[in-house]
Amino acid sequence: MISATVHTTIGNIGHLLVIVSFVASIIAAFAYGKASLNNEIGNTDWIKFGRASFWTHGLAVLGTAVTLFLIIYNNYFEYHYAWSHASKDLPVHYMIACFWEGQEGSFLIWSVWNALLGFILIKTNKKWEAPVMTVFALVQAFLASMILGVVIGDLKIGSSPFLLLRDVMNEPVFLVNPNYVPEDGTGLNPLLQNYWMVIHPPMTFLGFACTLIPFSFCIAGLWRKDFKDWIRPALPWTIFGGVILGTAIVMGAYWAYETLNFGGYWNWDPVENAVYVPWLVLIASMHTMIIFKKNHTALKTSIVLVIATFILILYATFLVRSGILGNTSVHSFTDLGLSGQLLIYLLFFLVASIAIAARVWSQLPTSDKEASAYSREFWIFIGALVLCLMAFQVLVPTSFPVFNAIVEFFGGVSSLAPPANQVEFYSQWQVWFGIGIALLSGTGQFFFWKKMDKEKLKSAMTFPVLISLVISALIFVLEDIYNPVYIVVLVAGVYSVVSNLKIMLDLVRSGSYKLTGGSIAHIGIAMMLVGIMFSEGYSRIISKNTTIISRNFTEEQNTNNVVLFLNDPKPMGGYSLLYKSEGLKAEGIPGYVKKSWLDNTENSHYKITRADIVVDGTTYAQKGDTLYFRTPENTYHEIEYTSLNSGKKFTLFPRTQVNDEMGQTIVSPDIKKQWNRDLYTYVALQSDFDDENTVWSEKDIHTIRPGERFFINDYVAVFQGLERLPRVNYLTMGPNDAAVKANIEVFVEEGEKLYLEPKFIIKDKNVGRPPEVNQEIASRVTLENINPEDGSIELGIETTQKDWIILQAIEKPQINILWIGTIVMIIGFIVATRRRYIEFAKMRDKGMA
């Protein structure tokens, strides 16, 4: 039992900083609220007091984050949060990921972004500082309460990340030794040990934080009855929030594509939907705000959509973190007892927003100007409407668990279930909305820059329509596209690209580079639509099989997977596939080390080599060296592809992961990336010779002398001799104990060797003969006896079916169009954000914003 110093001081500091941030945010909200009521601007007493309070709050939030990271970084496993999410073997970048793996850390990173954005707003928006920061401070008070960790009677307010393990876990060890500290933590979920998980979550929470800014400006405008001017400072942040949240969504999609095995990047999981929906509404609000800036119409629509975006962010938080999606999503958090608090958070801002808007709704200015079908306002509004319909179609089925909970709360019975095939259900609707967006973004750009009538529209659209049809026709022929829906998708996407490209080039020729953001973003979105159509609609499983693999499999599983036996080539989809080995990733050694070359130790992260490790002529380790494996739960399967046409070869290493945290084996693909397609390969199932159902042959006894050759399952082997062992794995040998191993070399494919070391152990007068199991040669070898008189040994050899894997390979054509489109979209958003901010800054410096 380990007794160590319990570092209570740093946890007490962290908890104190949370309390300071909570109290300071309330004080800041009060002070800024008083200044708002007095319409104060500049350096009045209430403004200065509110500013000081928010800075105190923000610095306390930053201090809290630093404190929590130091606990993780220094491996203070006496703290429940560090023990639950970190471990000693993690590199620094994954320690950072540990920070936001848990609920408390994710609330904290959200609060950090809000605080930093608040600092920026204080410096850049004097006119709006008081009312905007009132809203900011209130939101921060709620977020701080989520990690407050205060219990008053039966009331729990927040869940603190600074709780000691002994205060959370009711384990007998703490009764015996209150200062017990575990040697190591449970570690970051191996599935999240990916570079995208280091940057995707903080990017998501920055996107969440950005939605607070237009919301705050909107509420400030309604509160002060300054109904129009709030749009100008809010618009750049709305566009910025759109690009940040959109980028975060794509990062999550790419992580899923690289890491998960459902064969794609978007599975319409409820947690994915919970972020996608507010992003759509955010983009819709951005467009209606642009309408208002241009023509002072759509103000009410902008107000509704800006408020809805922030409320949907809170609703998404409730869905993901209340535990209500526990049975419908593998990504949702478990309930930490905060569901009631999250609901109060959501309802407070929902009711408050509606009340503030309703109080002045009748006073909001409206335009009597009728929107013509040839006006930019009409087309942008229709586009915003389509975006909202897209969001609504996803929101309703995703919310079925919430509807059920509400009905059951009032004593009713509801059994609304999410769609059985969620990919097909959502996609069949979303594809038509996507077509609508492409057509609208292609056509609407003509109205945005010029006044149009019927004749001018015909003239402007003739060239893009003709070019689009020609390009589409060529693609139909080259790519064999016959599905009517996909034909429409392609025509709409190409039309949007051509139309927006024409507008962009016209703007560039006129010297208006800064105005090209919208066109660039629309080109990117249209490319994404085309890329999705190709990569999903024309995705092709090339691992087709005409035999029954298992009667326990479905017809689809038998048809879409192939069995590969070790070192037994098999043709598949224009390739010859060869399953060559299983390997582990060792630190400091390129490639993967064969499993059969390694001996286990007491610590799964350290293994001993049975042979020299040589890669490309360089010796990285010698026999008997101990190697470090940061992720020993990951096994990489070496699959060599040889093109039957060209003879060219490449190797993929799909991964299987024994994920104890999730209670299952997780499979991850490896991807061969080509300019016009990806070859996506994963191991659906692998053989396991330790399985009790493995059928072994009768044991065959061989008597062998040193240097003598013999056969193990048709492979030539050589007995090199015996070697005495001072200790065996977990056993320490006493003076009357003995252990020896037989060193056996086996010659396998392509002149390579593997090494068997069956052992004979005498411990406390008991004899042990642990079997040496090797999947590469499908054998189990036992050192049965040693004959000292002639130095021979007796080996017991059992064999079974060759090592195998079940593999699925999917070809995804033109998927790079999707990823390139994403980059183009982001560039467009950045250009647009810069333009709108420059406009705002100029007006602000003139005292007009």
N, C-alpha and C positions, 0 to 999 in steps of 0.2 A: 504494500500500500504506500502510495506516494504522498508525503506531506510537504507542501511547498508554501512559499510566500504568496499570500493572496493579495493581489494589487487592488485594494479597495479604493485607494485615493483617486486613481484615474477615473474609475466608474462614478465616484461621488462627484467629481468635477463635471463629468459628462451629464449626469442627471441634473446638477445645479444649472448648467448651461441651458438645458431644455426648459427648466422652470423659468430662467431669466428670459429666454426667447418667447415663451408663452405670455408672461406678464408684460414684457416690453411691447409685444405686438398689440395687446389689448390697449395699453396706454397710448401707443401710436395711433390706433384706430380712433380712440377718444379725442386725442389732441387734433388730429387731422380733421376729424368730424366737426369739431368746434370751429376750426378755421374755415371749413366749407360752409357752415351755416352763416358765418360772418363774411363770406365771399372774400377771404383774405388771399393775397398774392404777395410773394417776395419773402421778406425776413421778419414777419410779425412774430409776436411771442408764441402764439399757438403753432404757427408753421415751424418755428425753430424747435419748439418742444417736441412736436410730432416727428420732425426730421431726426432729432437726436435719439428719440425713442426707437425709430425704425432702424437707425444705424446700430443702436445697441442690440436690437433684436437680430439684425442680419449678422453682426459679428458673433453673437452667441450661437446662431445656427451654424456658421462656418466653424466655430470652435467645437461644437457638438460633433460635426462631421469629422474633423481632425481627430478628436478624442476617440471616436468609434474606430476609425481606421488604425490608429495606433494600437488599440486593443487587438485588432485582427492581425496587424503586421508583427506585433511582438509575441504573438501566440499566447495570449492570456486566456487559456482555456477554462479558467475559473468562471469566466463570463459565458452565459448560455448562448448569446448570439455568436461569439467567436467559436465556441465549441460546435455549434450547430452548422456553421457555414464554412469554417476554415480548417486547414490542417498544415502541418509543418512542411509538407512536400510541395506546396503551391508556390509558383513564382510570383513576383510582385504584381504582374498585370492580372493574374487570377485572384490575388488577394483583393484587388480593386473590385473585381466582379463579385467577390463575397460580400462586399459592402452593401450592394443592393439586391442580393439574392433573396433576403428576407423582407417581410413586409415593413418592418420598422426602418430598415435601411432605404427602402424605396420611397417611403414617405419623406425621409430625411433628404435624399437627393433632390426630390421634387421641391422641398422647401428651400434648399440651397439655391436652385435655379431661380425660384421666385425672389429670393432675397437679392441675388445679383442683378436681376432685371429691375427690381425696385430701386437699387442704387443708381442704375442708369437713368431711370425715369425721373428721379429726384434731380439729377444733374441736367436733364435735357428738356423738362416740361414744367417750367415755373407756373405758367397759367393754369395748368391742370393738376398741379402737384397735390393740393389738399384733397379734392374729392377722389382722385385716382388712387392715392396712397391710402385713403380710408378703406377702400375696397381691398386693396392689396393687404393691408394689415389685418383685416378681418379674415381673409382667406388664410393668411399665415397663422393666425391664432388657432384656426381649426386644424391646420396641418400639425402645428406644434402639439396640440392636444392629442393627436394620434400616437405620439411617442412619449407622452407625459408619464404614463405608468403610475398613476395615483389611484389608490383604492380608498374609497370613503364608504365604510359599511359594506353594503352589497353592490355599491356602484364602482365600476372600474372605468377610469378615464385613460384611454390609451394603453399601449404596450411598450414598456421601456426596453431599449436594446442594452441597457446597462445593468440588467439583473444578473446576480451571481447564479451559477449552476445549482448551488446548494439551496437557493431560495425558490428554484423552479421545480427541481426534480426531488421527489420524495423517495430517496434511495437510502438503504441502511448504511451505506458507506459513510454518509455524512453524519450519521448519529455516532459512529465510532470515531471519525476523524473529520471535524468540520472544515479543516484546512486542506482536505483532499483536492488535488488538482489533476485531472486526466493528463496522461502523457501526450495525447494528441486529440485533435478534433475529428469530427465525422467527415469534414471536408466538403468542398464544393461539389455539387452534383456533377459527375463526369460528363454528362450530356451538355452541361453549360460551360465546360472548359474549352471554349472556342473564342477566337479573337473577336468575332462578331458580337458575342455576349459581353465583351468588355465595353463596346461602344454603342451597341443598339439600345440597351435600357436607358443610359443617361441621355441619349438623343431623343428617345421617346418622352422622357420626363421634361426635357427642354421644350419639346413640342407642346406638352401639356401646359407648361408654364407660360408659353407664348400666347396661348388662348386667353389667359387671364388679362392680358393687356388691352385688347379691343373690348373685352367685356367690361373692364374697369372704366375705360373711356366712355363707353356707351352708358353705363349706369351714372357716371359723373355728368354726362350731357343731359340725361333725363332729370337728374337731381337738381342741377343748376338751371334747368330749362334753356340750356344752350344747345338746342336740338340739332344744329347743323355742323358746328365747328369741330365737334369731336371726331368726325369722320377723317379729317386731314391727318391728325397725329396717329390715329388708330390704323389707318390703311397700310402703312409700311410694315407695321408689326403683324398685321393679318397675313400679308404676303409672306413675310419671314416665317411666321408660324406654319403656314402652308408648306413651305419648302422643308422646314425642319421635321415636322410630323410626317410628311410624305416620305422623306429620306429615311426616317426611322422605320416606317412600315416596310419599305423596300429592303432595308438591312435585315429586318426580321424574316422577310421572305427568302432572302439569299441564305441566311443561316439555316432555315428549314430545308432549303434545296440541298445544301452541302451536308447536313447533319442527319436529317430524318429520312425515312425510307418510303414515304407514301408516293414518291415519284414526281414530286413537283415542288412548288414554292408557295402555294396557297391552298389551304385545305378547308377554308370557310369555318374554321374552328371558332366557337363563340368568343374567345379572347381576341382572336384576330379581328373578328367583326366589331368588337367593342371599341377598337381604335380606328378602324376603317370608317365607321359611320360618322363620328364627329369630324374626321378629316374631310369627308365629302361636304358636310354642312359648312365647314370652315371655308372651303373653296367657293361654295355658293355665296356665302356672305361677302367674300372678297369681291366677287363680280357685281353684286348689288350695290356695294359701297362705291365701286368704280362708276356705276350708273349714276349714283347720286352726285358724285363729284363732277360728272360731266353735265348733268341736266337737272339736278335737284329733284329727281324722282326716285321712287323705291326706298324712301327713308324708313318707312314703317317695316318694310320687308327686311331691310338691313338690321334694324333693331332686333327684330324677332330672331333672325338667323345668328346674329352675334351672341345673343343671350343663349339661344339653343345650343350653340357650339360648346360654350363653357358648361352648361348644364349636362350635356351629353358626355363631356369629359368626366364630370363628377359621377354620372350614371355608370360610365365604363369602369371607374374606380370601384364603385359599389359592386358591380357585377363580378369583377375579377377578384376582389379582396374580401367579400362577405362570405364566401364559401357557397353561394347559391348556385354556382355553376359546377360544383364539385362532381356531379354525376354526368355532366355533358362536355366537359373540357379537361384535357390533361394538363393545361397550362395554368389553371386558376389556382389561387392561394387557398389554403385552408383557413377557416374562420378562427381568428385569435380572440374572439369575444368582442370584436369591434363593429359587427354588422349594424347594431343599433346606433352607434356613434356615426358610422358612415351614412346611415339613412338620415340622421339629423343634419349632417353636413350638407347632403344633397337637398333635403327639403327646405332648409333654411334659405339657401341661395335661390332655389326655385320660387318659393313663396315671396321672398323679398324682391326678386327681380320682377315678378308679375305685378306685385303691389306698386312698385315704383313706376313701372311702365303704365299700369292702368290709371294711376293718379293723374298722368299728364297726356294720356292717349288722345283725348279729344282736342288737345292744344297743338298736337304735332302738325307741322305744315304739310300740306298735300298739293300735288300739282293737278290742275284741271286739264293739262295737255294730254290729248289722246295719243297713245303710243301707236304709231303707224307700223305696219308690217315691213316697211322699208327703213325703219329707224334702228340704230344700234341698241337703244334701250330695250326694244321688243326682243331682239335676238339674244341679248345677254340675259334678260329676265327668263326667257324660255330655257336657256342653258342652265341657269340657277335652279329652275323648277325641276328639270330632269335630274340634276344632282341630288336634290332633296328627295325625289321619288326613289332614286337609287338607294339612298340612305334608309328610307322608310321601309323598302322591301326587305332589307337585311335586318333592320332593327326589330321588326315585329316578331319573326320566328326566333330570333336570338333571345328575345325577352320572355319566351314561353315559361321558363322556370320562375320568373318573377310574377307573371300572371297567376301561375299555380299557387305560389306562396301567398299572394294577396287574397285569392279566393279561399284558401284554407285558413288564413288568419281570421276571416269573417265566418268560419264554420261551414263553408261550402266544400265541394269536391271538384277538383279540376285535374285533368290528366292530359293537358296539351303537351305533345311531345315534339322535340326538334325533328326536322326532316331526317328520314332514314338514310337517304343518300344526299348528304348536304351539298356535296360538290355539284351534283347534277341539278339539284333544286335551285340553288342560288345562281349557278352559271347560266341556266336557261333564261333567267330574267335579266341578269346583269349584262349579258352580251348585247341585248337590244338597247339597253340604256347606253352602253358604250358606243354602239353605232350612232345613236342620237347625239351624243356628245361630240363625236368625230365630225358629223355633218354640220352641227351647229358651230363648232369652233372653226371649221373651214369656211363656212359662209359668213358667220358673224363678223369676221375680221374685215371683210369688205365694207361693212357698214360702219365699222369703228373709226375708220380714217377718212371716209368721204361720205357726203350726202348722196343718197341713192334714190333712184326711182326705177320703174320697171325696165326701161331701156338701158339705163346705166348698169343695172344689175346683170342683165343679159350679156352685155359687152364685157363686164368684168369677169364673169364666171365662165365664159365660153372657153377660153384658153385652159384654165385649170381643169375643167370638166373633161375636155378632150384629151389632154395629157394624162389625166388620171385613168381614163378608160383604156387608153393605149397601154400604159404601164401595167394596169391590172390584167389586161388580156394576155400580155406577155408572161406575167407571173402565173396565170391560170394554166397556160400551156406548159411552162417549164416545171411547175411544181405539181401538176395534175390535181388541181383543185376543182371539185365538182359539187361539193356540198353547198346547197343554196344559201344557207346561213353564213357559211364562211366566205362565200363569194361576196355577199353584202358587206361583211366585216372588212374584207380586203379593200373593196372599192371605197368604202367610207374612210378607212384609214389612209389610203393612198391619196384620196381627194383632200383630206385635211392636211397632209404633209405638203402636197403641191400648192394648195391655196395659201397656207401660212408661209411657205417658202417664198412665194411670189410677193406677198406683202412685206416680208422681211427684206428681200432684195430691193424692193421699191424704197423702203425706209433707209436702207444703207446708201443707196444711190443719191438720196436726197440729203444725206449727212445726218440723219436722225437716228444714230446708232442707239442712243439711250431709250428709244421707243420700241425697240425690237423684243423686249422681254416677253410680252404676251405671245407673239408669234413663235418665238423659240420654244417656250413652254408647251404651246399647243402642238408643235411638231413632235416634241418628245412624247407627249401623251398619245398622239396618234401612232407613233412608232411602237410604244408599249402595247397598244391594242393589237397591232399587227403581229408583234412578237408573241403575245399571249395566244393569238389565234393559231399561229404555226406550231408553237412549242407544246400547246395543250391539245388543240384540235387534230394535229397531225403527228402527235407523239405515237411512236411505233414500238411495240414490244418485239424485240428480235430474238428473245430467248424462247422461241416456240418449241413445243415438245409434242410428239405424237404418241407417246407411251404413258402409261399410268405410273406416276411416281409412288403414290401411296393412296390406298383406298380411304384413308382418313382425310385426304385433301378434297377440296371442292373441285369441280370440273375446271374452273378458272385457274386454280392453283396448279393443277396438273398440266394445263395447257400452256401457261405463261412462265414456267420455270424449267430449268434444265439441271440435271445432276452431273456434276463433274467429279470424277475419281482422280485421286492424286496421281500426277504424272501420266495421265491417260488422255491424250488430246481428243477433242470432240468438235465437229463443225457446228457453227451456229451463225445464222444471219450474215453470211459472207465472210466469216472469220473462222479460224481454228483456235479453240480455247484450250489452254493448258493450266491446270491448277498445280502450282509448284511447291508451295510451302505455307506454313503459318509462322508469323513473326511478331516480335514485340519491339517497341521503340525504346532504345537505350539512349540516355543522355550522352552527347559527345561522339556518337557513332552515326555516320550517315546510313540511310536506309533502315532496314529492319533486321534484327537478329533472330535466327531460327529458334523456335521454342525448344526443339530437340537438342540444342547446344547449351541449354541452361539448366542449372540445378536451383531449386528453391532454397530460401533461407527462412528464418523465423519472421522476417519482415518482407512482405510481398513486394516492396519497392526495390529490394536488393536481391540479385541472383548471381550465381557463380558460373563462370564459363567452363565448358568441358573441352574446349578447343580454342586455338588462336582465332581471333576475329580479324579477318583480312578483307578490306574493301578496296578495290582498284589498286592492288599492289601495296597498300599501306596497312600495317598492322596496328589496329586500334586497341586490342586487348590480347593478353596471353592466357593460355590455359590456367585456370585457377583464380583468375582475377575476379573481383566483385564489381558488377556493373549496377548502375542506378537506373531504375525505370520509374519515371514520374507517374505514368498511367498504366500500371500493370493489368488493369481491367480491360484494356484495349488489345484485341488480337487482330492483326492485319493479314489478310489472305492474298497471297501473291497469285495473280491471274494474268497469264501472258496471252495477249491477242496477236494473232498473225493473220493479216489480210490474205484471203484466198486468191485475190486478183493480183496484187502488187508484191506480196511477200513481206511487206513492211510489218514491223513488230512494235508493240508498245505494251507496257505492263501497268495494271491497275491494282490498287491495294484496298479493296473495300474492307470495312471494319466491323467487327462485332464487339460489343461492350457488355460485360457482366455488370449491370447497374443494380447494386444492392438497395440503393435508396428507392428505386422504382419497382424493385422486386421482380425484375425480368431482364432478359438479354435484349439490348438495343442494337439494332443494325443501322449502319451508316454507309452511304454510297461512296464510291470514288468515281470521278468524272473525267473522261477524256474530252478535253475542250478542243474543238476545231472551229474554223472561221464560220462555217455554215451549219453546224450542229454540235450537240453534246451527246456523248455516249455515257449513259448513266447506269452504273452497275452496282448491285448490292447483293450480299449473301443473305438469302431468306432463312436458311437453316443450315446447321453444320453438324457433323457427327460428333459424338461425345463418347469416348471409349470408357469413361468412368460411369456411364449410365448403367444401371442395374439390368437393363434390358438387352445390353450387348451380349451377343451369343459368341462364346469362345470355343475353339476346338479342344479336343482332348489334349492334355499335357503330354508333350513328347520329350523324353529325357535324352540328352546328348552328353557324352563324356568327351572332354576336349582338353588338349594340352596347350601350353603357351606356344604361340606362333602358328598354331594349326588353323586352317580355314574350314568353314562349315557354312551351312545355309540357314538363314532365318527367313521364312516365308518367301523363298526364291531369291533372296538377296544374299550375296557373298559377304561373309563376316569373318573377322580374324580376332582370336583371343590373344590380347597383348600381354596379359599377366595379371597378377593380383597386387593390390595396394592396401596397406593397413591404414585405417582411419582413426585419428585421435578423438573425433566426435562425429555424430551422425545427426544432421538436421537439428532436432530439438533435444537430442539426448547427449549428455556428457558422460563419457566412458569412465568407469571406476577402475581401480587397479586389477580387479578380477574379471573385468569385462573386455570384450574384444569385438572389433568390427573390421571387415575387409570388403573391398569391392573388386569386381572383375572388370577390367578395362577392355571393352569390345569395340572394334571399329567395324562399321557396316558401310559397304560401297553401294551407293544409290545412283540415281540418274545423273548423267552428264559428268561422271567422275567425281561427284561430290561424296562426302562422307558424313555419317552421323555417328553418334557415340552413345553406347549403352553402358550403364554402370550398375548392374544388379548387385545387391549387398547381402552379406551374411553377417548377422549380428548375434552376439551372445551378451545378454544383459541380465544381471541378477540370476544367472544359471538358466535363463530362458533363451531359446533360440528364435530369432526372427529372420524371415526371408521376405522382405518387402518386394513386391513385384515391380519390375521396370516396364512401364507401359509406354509404347512409342506409336503414335498415330501414323507417322510417315510410312512405316513398314507394317502397320496393322498387326502388331505383335505385343505379347506380354511375356517377359523373360524373367525367370526366377533362378537365383543361385541356390541350388538345392543342397549341394554338398561340396566339400573340399577334400581332396585326397593328398595328404602331405607326402606319402611315399613316392609318388611320381609327379607331383605338382599339377595334376589334372584337376579339373572341376567338373561337376555335373550341372548342366543347365536344363531347366524346364522351360519349354517353349510352347506357347499357345498362340494361335492366330485367329483373326476374324476378317470380316469384310474390309476392303481397302478404305482408307480415309476418303471422305467425300464431303462436298458442299452442295447445297441447292442454291442456284444463282438465278437472278433475274436481271436482264439488260434491256434498257429502254433507250431508244433513239429520239432525241428532241431537236427537230430541225429549226433553224433560224432563231434559236433562243437568244442569240447575241443582239438581235434587233430589240428585244425587250430591255436588256441591260444598257445598251447604248441609248435607247430612248429615255431611260431613267436619268442618265447623266445629262442628256440634252434638256430634259424637263427641269432639272435642278439648276442648270445654268440660266435658263429662262427666268425662273423664279428669282434668282440672285440679281439679274439685270433689272427686273421689275422692282424688286425691293429697293435697290440703290436709287432708281429714278424717283420713286415715291418718297423716299426719305429726303433726298435733296430738295424736292418740292416743299416738303413740310419744313425743313430747316430754313429755307429762304423766307417762307411766310412767318415762321417763328421769330427769326431775327428782325423782321419788320414789325414785330409785335402784333401780328394778325393770327397767330395760332399758339 
